[in-house]
Amino acid sequence: MPRVIVCDVNETLLDIGALGPYFEETFGDRRVLHEWFQTVLLYSQVVTITGPYASFARIGAAALEMTAHARGVTLTTAGRDRILQGMLTLPPHPDVRAGLQAMRDAGLRLVTLTNNPPASVQQQLAHTGLGSFFDRSFSVDAVQRFKPAADTYRSVAQALDVPMDRLRLVAAHAWDVLGALRAGCAAAFIARPGKVLFPLGPQPDIVGPDFSSVARQIVDAETTVSLR
């Protein structure tokens, strides 16, 4: 049977670059957005290793306070809320809808797996209109560990009652791809500008510059498998 396609959400489906104007307003430099998001990802992995668990939303707020303090910026409540609420209304990358449609048209089963809390991802998908492409949405809240911990990918396989090798993660993050591969999944990497694979580890069999090109490769790979 074709694999279940497991899509990451932030940066893979949705464009966090849309928050740039908020960072321009608050920090005077929209590039601080990427500094902040890397801090969010770092400390999500720190709490996975050290505990205790905190939601991605709480880590995002804490990382914003850290970023403001490090830059000597006074973070107003309004400025903080614009950024954090903005995560719930991110637009999809322009290449995403066509790629999702191609995979659905090929009969592939699609789900999401995200570090976001369940309510947040539901709001994100509802806002973008992408929710109808997915059979289910999964959150790391279920295991209270963040990707790339193996438990996060295993929880999806268990919920769907499929072997690990019947999952294929699609992500624009090398660390997410590596985590999925180490856990026993297949993976596909979207090499968006500035995104590169980590060379010290297993490599995905599908790589492309955008979601649409990756989706076409997935359709070819998975439909070929189903015809064997």
N, C-alpha and C positions, 0 to 999 in steps of 0.2 A: 504494500500500500504506500502511496505517497506520504511523505512526512507532513506533520502539522507545522505550519509556518508561525513562528513566535516572534512578533515584532516588538522591539523596544519602542518607546514613545518619545521622550525628550531628545531632541536633536536628530533622531532617526526619522520619525514621522513629522514632528513639529519643530518649527524654526524658533529657537530661543533668541535669535538675532532681533526679533521684533521688540525685545525689551531694551534695545539700544538707546532709544530716546529717553527712557526713564533713567538710565544710568548717566546719560549726558546731562540731564537736568539735576540729578542728585550729586554726581561726582565730577561733572565737567569733562567727562571722558567716557564715551560709550564702550571703549575697550575694557573698562573695569568689569563689564558684564562677564567676560570670559574668566577673569581672575576670580570673581565671586563663584561662578558655577564650578570651577575646578576645586575651590575650597569646599563647596557643598559635597562634591563627589569624594574628595579626600576624607572628610570627616564622617561621611556615611560608611566608608570602609573602616575608619578608626573605631567607630562604635560597634561595628560588626565584630571586630577583633577583641576589643576591650570591654564592651558593654558599658552601661545598660542601653537597650534599644531606645531610640527616639525616632519619631516619624520624619520622613523626608522634608515635610513642611517645617517642622521645628528646627531641623538642621539647616534648612535654607534661611530661616530667620536668624539663627545664631551666626551663620557664616556671613550674613549681611552686616550684622553688628561688628564682627571681627574685621571685615573689609573696611568699614567706615572708620573704625578706631585706628587701624593701621595707616590709613590715609589722612587722618586728622580731620575727618568730615563729621559734622553733626547730622545724624540721620533723624529726620523728622518722622513722626508717625505716618503722615500722609505719604512721604516718599517711600517709606518701607512698605506700606500697604499697596501702593501702585505697583511696585516690583513683584511682591509676592502674589498679589491677585492677578497680575499679568501672566503668571505661569499657567493660570487656569484658562486663559483665552488666547493661547499661542496659535498662530495660523499654521496650517500644514505647509511643508515644502512644496513647491509647485510640481515636483515630479512624483509625488506620493499617490495621489488619487488614481492616476492612470496605471501605476504599478500594482496597486491593490486590486483594481478592477481586472487587470490581466490575470492575476493569480486566482481571483474568484471565478472568472470565466473559464479557467482551466480546471475548475472543480477542486481547487486546493482549499483546505481548511485553515482559517486564519484566527489567531488569538493574539493578545498583547500580554507582555510581562514588563512591569515597570516598577521603579523604586517609589513612585508616588503612592500615597494612600488611595484606597478604592474610590472614595468619593471624589477625589481630585481627578483621577483618570476618567471617571465617568463624565465629569463636567468638561474635561478637555475634549473627549471624543464627541460629546453632544454638541459642543460649540462649533467644532469643525465639520460636523456632519459625517465623520468617518466611522461612527460606531456601527453602522449597518454592515460594514465589511467583515466584522469580527464576530465569531461565535461566542467567545468569552473573553473577559479581561481579568488578568491576574496581577496581584500586588505582592510585593515582598513582605507586606504586613502579615501575611498568613504564616510566615516562618520567623518573622522578626529578625531577619538578617538581610543585608543588602547584596545585590549583585556586585561582584562576581562570585559570591559564595555558592558552592555547589548545591546547597539546600534549596536555593531559590529556583533553579532549573528543575531539580528533582520534584519539587512541589507541583509543578505544572504537569510533568509526566504522570505523577500519581493521580492528580485530579482528573486527567483525561484517560487514565488507565491505558497508557501506551508505554513501550520501552523508551529509554532515554534516546536511543539512536533513531527513534521515529520523530524526534523534534529537530527543527532547524531554526536557530535564532537568526534574526536579521537585525543588525545594529550598525551604527556609525561610530561605535566606541571599540577600540582595540581590546580594552580590558574586559568588556562584556563578551566579545567574541572569544577571547582566550578562556574566560570562565566557563562558557558554554561548551567549548571543545574539551576542556579538561574534565568536565562533568559527564562527557559521553555523548553530547549532542553534535549534530552537524551545525554549520554556521555559514553566514554570508555577510561580507563586510562592505559597507557603503563608504567609499573613500572620498567623502566630501572634502572641500578645500581645507587643508591643514590637518586632516585626519590620516594617520598612517598606522600600519600594523606593527605590533611588537614583534621583533625578530627572534626573540628567545622563547620559542614555544611552538606548538602546532599551528598550522596555517589553514584558513578556510579554503574550501574548494571553489568558492564563488566570491569574486571581488569585482566591484564596478564603481564608476565615478558618481552614480546617482541611483535613486531608488528604482526608477524605471528600468535601467539596464540590468540591475541586480534581479528585479522581478522576472525579466525575460529569461535570464539564465536559470532561475529557480524553476520556472515553468518547463523549460527544456529538460532540466535534470530530473525533476520529479515525475513528469509525465512519461519520460523514458523508462524510469524505474517501474512505473505502474504497468507498462506494456511488456515487461520481460516475462 
